[in-house]
Structure formats: structure tokens, C-alpha cells
Amino acid sequence: MPIHYLRRLTARNRTAWLAGAFGFRHAGFVASVPFATILVVFAVASVLDDLRGRSMRA
């Protein structure tokens, strides 16, 4: 993988971390809990979809 892709990826991650820290500082825990819940729902839905796909192939 070319180095400029890795640099770009690292810069994006740092930007996301800073945005998250800034948002948490100003909005606090109360705002982060609903977003975390939404992410957990998406993750569970993805896992269930993968498991259904695996059982259909077997």
C-alpha cells in the first residue's frame, strides 16, 4: 500500500478523534450515549445479517 494512502488514513483518524473529543467536551456524556446506542444497533444488525447469510450457505 502506498505511503500517501496511509498518511491520508492517519490524518482522517486524527481528525475524527479530535472531532469526537471536541463534541464530547461541549455536548458531554448525555449526547454521546444515544450515538453509541445507534452504533451498537448497527453493529448487531450487521452481525445478525452475517449469521443469517452463513446459515443459508450451509
For each residue, the residues with C-beta under 8 A, 3 or more apart:
1: 5 6
2: 5 6
3: 6 7
4: 7 8
5: 1 2 8 9
6: 1 2 3 9 10
7: 3 4 10 11
8: 4 5 11 12
9: 5 6 12 13
10: 6 7 13 14
11: 7 8 14 15
12: 8 9 15 16
13: 9 10 16 17
14: 10 11 17 18
15: 11 12 18 19
16: 12 13 19 20
17: 13 14 20 21
18: 14 15 21 22
19: 15 16 22 23
20: 16 17 23 24
21: 17 18 24 25
22: 18 19 25 26
23: 19 20 26 27 31 32
24: 20 21 27 28 29 31 32
25: 21 22 28
26: 22 23
27: 23 24 30 31 32
28: 24 25 31 32
29: 24 32 33
30: 27 33
31: 23 24 27 28 34 35
32: 23 24 27 28 29 35 36
33: 29 30 36 37
34: 31 37 38
35: 31 32 38 39
36: 32 33 39 40
37: 33 34 40 41
38: 34 35 41 42
39: 35 36 42 43
40: 36 37 43 44
41: 37 38 44 45
42: 38 39 45 46
43: 39 40 46 47
44: 40 41 47 48
45: 41 42 48 49
46: 42 43 49 50
47: 43 44 50 51
48: 44 45 51 52
49: 45 46 52 53
50: 46 47 53 54
51: 47 48 54 55
52: 48 49 55 56
53: 49 50 56 57
54: 50 51 57 58
55: 51 52 58
56: 52 53
57: 53 54
58: 54 55
